[in-house]
Each structure stands twice: as C-alpha cells, then as structure tokens.
Amino acid sequence: GLISGDLEFVDYSSARLRSAFYGYAQQNEAIDQKYTHASNLRIGTEWRFMPFSIRGGYAVYGSPYKNGINDGLKSSYSVGFGMRERNFFLDLTYVFTKSSENYYLYSGELTEASVNTIENHRFQTTLGFKF
C-alpha cells in the first residue's frame, strides 16, 4: 500500500501577462489587486491486490481571491479502481468536487448575494496497452 500527501503554496497575484507587442500593465495590476496566495493540500492512498488496485483521495484548494467576495475554496473527493496486466491496464475513477460562490444579480452594494453551491461529478476511464 501507499499513502501520500502534497502541500502546495501558490501565489496567484504574481501571475503576469507578457507580450513583445503590448504592455498589459492594466491587466497585470488587476491580477495583483484581485488575487493573493493560497495553500493546496492533497492526500491519497492506493492499495494493490495484484492484478487489482483500489485508491482514494481528498484535496482542498485554498481561495485565490484577495477581497473575499467569493471564498474560492474547493474540495474534491475521489475513489478509483484499477487493473494491471502484463500488456494492458484499465483505471476507473470517480471525482466529486464541491465549492460555493456568492452570486450578485446586480452590484454587490445594491443587493444581497445568493450563495450557490457548485457540485461536479466526474467519471474518468483510462485504458492503456504496453507494446
């Protein structure tokens, strides 16, 4: 079996647009004003019972936004099943991701926000052949 973890620090405000033909000063200033740094955490496990394996994981992605209008926090849960033989492999995975955001029909000063919960269900399949 295997248990792994990954902690990542990302500074979204340091992203820059560059071009030899255009300065992007206004856009880069907007990036610096809107975004900040965030921490992302991913943990997972995999257990093998040859030729089969099962796996599961959890990830939380911190908010990249500086002002807090939307928290931007996102959580994902995953579970998977795999089969490996000498000449091929097959992996099936289900990922559930959940986040929430404030939605303003008009300007934030004129009305209250509606909190929307966003759920994403994703199924992934990988089939590979070794030759």
Backbone as CSV, one residue per row, in Angstrom:
resi,resn,N_x,N_y,N_z,CA_x,CA_y,CA_z,C_x,C_y,C_z
1,GLY,0.812,-1.189,0.000,0.000,0.000,0.000,0.850,1.243,0.000
2,LEU,0.216,2.357,-0.254,0.893,3.643,-0.327,-0.043,4.722,0.208
3,ILE,0.488,5.593,1.031,-0.222,6.783,1.496,0.669,7.972,1.161
4,SER,0.108,8.979,0.521,0.917,10.135,0.120,0.194,11.431,0.440
5,GLY,0.962,12.485,0.553,0.422,13.814,0.806,1.212,14.848,0.037
6,ASP,0.570,15.952,-0.249,1.176,17.009,-1.044,0.642,18.342,-0.548
7,LEU,1.516,19.221,-0.100,1.137,20.567,0.319,1.797,21.540,-0.641
8,GLU,0.987,22.436,-1.206,1.461,23.344,-2.233,1.120,24.778,-1.843
9,PHE,2.052,25.684,-2.048,1.829,27.101,-1.820,1.888,27.801,-3.171
10,VAL,0.816,28.531,-3.532,0.728,29.193,-4.833,0.442,30.673,-4.614
11,ASP,1.227,31.535,-5.253,0.991,32.974,-5.199,0.346,33.405,-6.513
12,TYR,-0.986,33.440,-6.529,-1.717,33.786,-7.743,-1.501,35.244,-8.146
13,SER,-1.185,36.103,-7.202,-1.003,37.518,-7.522,0.272,37.773,-8.313
14,SER,1.170,36.813,-8.366,2.422,37.012,-9.106,2.306,36.616,-10.579
15,ALA,1.140,36.135,-11.005,0.934,35.796,-12.414,1.014,37.068,-13.256
16,ARG,1.635,36.987,-14.409,1.798,38.153,-15.277,1.531,37.790,-16.724
17,LEU,0.932,38.739,-17.448,0.771,38.639,-18.893,1.917,39.415,-19.528
18,ARG,2.532,38.833,-20.546,3.662,39.493,-21.210,3.522,39.326,-22.721
19,SER,3.970,40.345,-23.443,3.971,40.296,-24.899,5.009,41.280,-25.407
20,ALA,5.576,40.971,-26.525,6.524,41.891,-27.157,5.799,43.072,-27.804
21,PHE,4.477,42.947,-28.009,3.732,43.964,-28.732,2.798,44.792,-27.867
22,TYR,2.525,44.332,-26.633,1.568,45.029,-25.773,2.050,44.940,-24.336
23,GLY,1.836,45.995,-23.560,2.395,46.068,-22.212,1.628,45.331,-21.127
24,TYR,0.329,45.198,-21.230,-0.517,44.531,-20.243,-0.407,45.115,-18.832
25,ALA,-0.007,46.359,-18.693,0.150,46.956,-17.365,-1.171,46.984,-16.598
26,GLN,-2.238,47.380,-17.261,-3.544,47.456,-16.605,-4.030,46.064,-16.185
27,GLN,-3.873,45.068,-17.023,-4.306,43.708,-16.698,-3.456,43.109,-15.564
28,ASN,-2.152,43.347,-15.578,-1.286,42.842,-14.520,-1.583,43.506,-13.181
29,GLU,-1.948,44.773,-13.210,-2.346,45.465,-11.984,-3.649,44.880,-11.441
30,ALA,-4.589,44.547,-12.333,-5.851,43.923,-11.909,-5.598,42.555,-11.282
31,ILE,-4.686,41.779,-11.832,-4.320,40.478,-11.244,-3.770,40.684,-9.841
32,ASP,-2.883,41.642,-9.681,-2.282,41.912,-8.373,-3.314,42.376,-7.348
33,GLN,-4.314,43.144,-7.784,-5.345,43.655,-6.884,-6.373,42.595,-6.495
34,LYS,-6.667,41.659,-7.395,-7.747,40.697,-7.182,-7.289,39.409,-6.494
35,TYR,-6.063,38.974,-6.746,-5.621,37.652,-6.284,-4.575,37.740,-5.177
36,THR,-4.431,36.642,-4.444,-3.478,36.538,-3.348,-2.855,35.139,-3.372
37,HIS,-2.182,34.765,-2.325,-1.584,33.432,-2.240,-2.572,32.457,-1.579
38,ALA,-2.368,31.176,-1.846,-3.239,30.143,-1.284,-2.426,28.873,-1.066
39,SER,-2.932,28.039,-0.183,-2.328,26.731,0.061,-3.279,25.652,-0.437
40,ASN,-2.729,24.632,-1.065,-3.500,23.499,-1.563,-2.970,22.237,-0.904
41,LEU,-3.871,21.365,-0.477,-3.499,20.120,0.186,-4.141,18.952,-0.531
42,ARG,-3.336,17.934,-0.841,-3.840,16.716,-1.465,-3.286,15.519,-0.693
43,ILE,-4.171,14.590,-0.329,-3.745,13.347,0.307,-4.439,12.188,-0.407
44,GLY,-3.754,11.054,-0.442,-4.327,9.918,-1.135,-3.713,8.615,-0.681
45,THR,-4.359,7.543,-1.063,-3.867,6.215,-0.732,-4.188,5.263,-1.877
46,GLU,-3.346,4.258,-2.046,-3.575,3.208,-3.039,-3.141,1.882,-2.431
47,TRP,-3.955,0.869,-2.657,-3.667,-0.476,-2.153,-3.785,-1.450,-3.306
48,ARG,-2.785,-2.304,-3.444,-2.750,-3.269,-4.552,-2.997,-4.683,-4.061
49,PHE,-3.832,-5.361,-4.811,-4.118,-6.780,-4.634,-3.999,-7.376,-6.035
50,MET,-2.778,-7.625,-6.448,-2.464,-7.953,-7.836,-3.455,-8.941,-8.435
51,PRO,-3.982,-8.639,-9.600,-3.657,-7.540,-10.501,-4.516,-6.296,-10.281
52,PHE,-5.272,-6.243,-9.178,-6.188,-5.135,-8.932,-5.611,-4.126,-7.951
53,SER,-6.130,-2.906,-8.003,-5.766,-1.881,-7.030,-6.984,-1.003,-6.767
54,ILE,-7.049,-0.466,-5.556,-8.086,0.496,-5.197,-7.392,1.736,-4.664
55,ARG,-8.017,2.879,-4.852,-7.396,4.121,-4.407,-8.465,5.117,-3.988
56,GLY,-8.053,6.046,-3.172,-8.944,7.105,-2.728,-8.129,8.344,-2.410
57,GLY,-8.789,9.497,-2.419,-8.062,10.726,-2.150,-8.967,11.866,-1.752
58,TYR,-8.338,12.881,-1.208,-9.026,14.104,-0.809,-8.119,15.274,-1.155
59,ALA,-8.699,16.361,-1.636,-7.938,17.565,-1.948,-8.743,18.781,-1.526
60,VAL,-8.062,19.763,-1.003,-8.683,21.050,-0.692,-7.792,22.137,-1.293
61,TYR,-8.421,23.013,-2.073,-7.721,24.093,-2.750,-8.145,25.413,-2.126
62,GLY,-7.194,26.157,-1.606,-7.480,27.424,-0.952,-7.948,28.486,-1.929
63,SER,-8.580,29.506,-1.388,-9.128,30.573,-2.218,-8.015,31.462,-2.783
64,PRO,-8.053,31.743,-4.079,-7.061,32.638,-4.673,-7.450,34.114,-4.581
65,TYR,-8.668,34.412,-4.077,-9.181,35.777,-4.112,-8.763,36.582,-2.896
66,LYS,-8.392,37.825,-3.129,-7.938,38.709,-2.068,-9.089,39.332,-1.292
67,ASN,-10.179,39.713,-1.961,-11.217,40.516,-1.319,-12.297,39.726,-0.599
68,GLY,-12.413,38.429,-0.819,-13.383,37.629,-0.084,-14.812,37.684,-0.588
69,ILE,-15.070,38.302,-1.741,-16.433,38.289,-2.276,-16.864,36.838,-2.498
70,ASN,-15.999,36.042,-3.081,-16.187,34.595,-3.192,-15.012,33.946,-2.494
71,ASP,-15.298,32.957,-1.662,-14.180,32.379,-0.933,-13.295,31.515,-1.815
72,GLY,-13.805,30.957,-2.903,-12.981,30.212,-3.836,-12.470,28.880,-3.318
73,LEU,-12.821,28.504,-2.091,-12.382,27.234,-1.523,-13.068,26.093,-2.250
74,LYS,-12.288,25.072,-2.622,-12.830,23.946,-3.369,-12.318,22.653,-2.751
75,SER,-13.211,21.676,-2.561,-12.852,20.369,-2.012,-13.189,19.281,-3.013
76,SER,-12.321,18.277,-3.100,-12.545,17.143,-4.002,-12.318,15.837,-3.266
77,TYR,-13.157,14.869,-3.566,-13.030,13.510,-3.047,-12.960,12.586,-4.248
78,SER,-12.102,11.573,-4.184,-12.002,10.657,-5.310,-11.865,9.222,-4.830
79,VAL,-12.348,8.309,-5.661,-12.215,6.884,-5.404,-11.992,6.223,-6.759
80,GLY,-11.133,5.201,-6.775,-10.825,4.583,-8.044,-10.517,3.108,-7.917
81,PHE,-10.553,2.454,-9.047,-10.299,1.030,-9.160,-9.419,0.829,-10.383
82,GLY,-8.435,-0.050,-10.286,-7.564,-0.302,-11.419,-7.248,-1.772,-11.582
83,MET,-6.836,-2.126,-12.791,-6.403,-3.478,-13.086,-5.186,-3.386,-13.997
84,ARG,-4.117,-4.070,-13.625,-2.890,-4.059,-14.412,-2.489,-5.492,-14.742
85,GLU,-2.290,-5.705,-16.015,-1.791,-6.987,-16.513,-0.480,-6.724,-17.242
86,ARG,0.112,-7.744,-17.747,1.412,-7.598,-18.402,1.367,-6.645,-19.596
87,ASN,0.301,-6.719,-20.415,0.250,-5.948,-21.651,-0.772,-4.816,-21.674
88,PHE,-1.568,-4.656,-20.619,-2.553,-3.576,-20.632,-2.906,-3.178,-19.197
89,PHE,-3.563,-2.011,-19.091,-4.073,-1.562,-17.796,-5.392,-0.823,-18.017
90,LEU,-6.221,-0.839,-16.988,-7.523,-0.185,-17.016,-7.723,0.504,-15.668
91,ASP,-8.073,1.783,-15.693,-8.342,2.543,-14.477,-9.699,3.215,-14.597
92,LEU,-10.495,3.131,-13.549,-11.791,3.800,-13.455,-11.763,4.687,-12.215
93,THR,-12.176,5.929,-12.351,-12.117,6.879,-11.238,-13.384,7.727,-11.199
94,TYR,-13.836,8.022,-9.982,-14.942,8.947,-9.750,-14.410,10.077,-8.878
95,VAL,-14.663,11.324,-9.288,-14.223,12.501,-8.540,-15.441,13.385,-8.265
96,PHE,-15.638,13.738,-6.998,-16.707,14.644,-6.582,-16.056,15.923,-6.075
97,THR,-16.393,17.044,-6.685,-15.828,18.339,-6.307,-16.960,19.257,-5.875
98,LYS,-16.730,19.977,-4.778,-17.752,20.873,-4.242,-17.124,22.224,-3.899
99,SER,-17.836,23.279,-4.265,-17.420,24.641,-3.921,-18.672,25.492,-3.809
100,SER,-18.504,26.709,-3.334,-19.634,27.637,-3.272,-19.162,29.022,-3.672
101,GLU,-20.091,29.816,-4.161,-19.761,31.181,-4.529,-20.968,32.072,-4.294
102,ASN,-20.684,33.330,-4.064,-21.744,34.328,-3.927,-22.058,34.866,-5.313
103,TYR,-23.336,34.889,-5.639,-23.763,35.404,-6.936,-24.560,36.682,-6.715
104,TYR,-24.162,37.752,-7.389,-24.846,39.037,-7.297,-25.536,39.322,-8.630
105,LEU,-26.863,39.443,-8.605,-27.596,39.754,-9.821,-27.226,41.151,-10.317
106,TYR,-27.021,42.063,-9.364,-26.596,43.422,-9.677,-25.347,43.708,-8.863
107,SER,-24.965,44.952,-8.751,-23.796,45.330,-7.966,-23.944,44.866,-6.518
108,GLY,-22.840,44.478,-5.880,-22.859,43.997,-4.506,-23.383,45.010,-3.517
109,GLU,-23.304,46.300,-3.843,-23.809,47.331,-2.942,-25.328,47.465,-3.019
110,LEU,-25.943,46.991,-4.091,-27.367,47.180,-4.305,-28.228,46.022,-3.827
111,THR,-27.673,44.854,-3.684,-28.478,43.680,-3.356,-27.649,42.678,-2.558
112,GLU,-28.339,41.756,-1.911,-27.643,40.708,-1.180,-27.267,39.577,-2.127
113,ALA,-26.254,38.862,-1.746,-25.773,37.766,-2.584,-26.616,36.513,-2.407
114,SER,-26.703,35.750,-3.446,-27.280,34.421,-3.397,-26.099,33.444,-3.353
115,VAL,-26.062,32.577,-2.345,-24.955,31.637,-2.226,-25.287,30.398,-3.056
116,ASN,-24.440,30.113,-4.017,-24.633,28.969,-4.902,-23.619,27.888,-4.548
117,THR,-24.109,26.675,-4.339,-23.229,25.538,-4.129,-23.037,24.837,-5.471
118,ILE,-21.792,24.632,-5.830,-21.462,24.024,-7.109,-20.915,22.628,-6.848
119,GLU,-21.555,21.640,-7.436,-21.102,20.256,-7.299,-20.796,19.698,-8.677
120,ASN,-19.658,19.057,-8.794,-19.214,18.493,-10.058,-18.933,17.014,-9.846
121,HIS,-19.572,16.169,-10.623,-19.360,14.724,-10.585,-18.651,14.334,-11.880
122,ARG,-17.496,13.694,-11.749,-16.710,13.347,-12.935,-16.296,11.881,-12.878
123,PHE,-16.519,11.181,-13.962,-16.064,9.801,-14.106,-14.969,9.786,-15.159
124,GLN,-13.872,9.113,-14.866,-12.747,9.051,-15.786,-12.351,7.595,-16.012
125,THR,-11.984,7.273,-17.232,-11.535,5.934,-17.587,-10.251,6.048,-18.382
126,THR,-9.291,5.230,-18.059,-8.044,5.145,-18.811,-7.806,3.693,-19.194
127,LEU,-7.561,3.464,-20.461,-7.227,2.148,-20.976,-5.920,2.277,-21.716
128,GLY,-4.943,1.471,-21.334,-3.636,1.557,-21.977,-3.096,0.193,-22.349
129,PHE,-2.287,0.207,-23.405,-1.652,-1.027,-23.866,-0.152,-0.834,-23.892
130,LYS,0.586,-1.827,-23.442,2.050,-1.793,-23.468,2.533,-2.656,-24.616
131,PHE,3.432,-2.124,-25.407,3.984,-2.906,-26.521,5.426,-2.550,-26.759
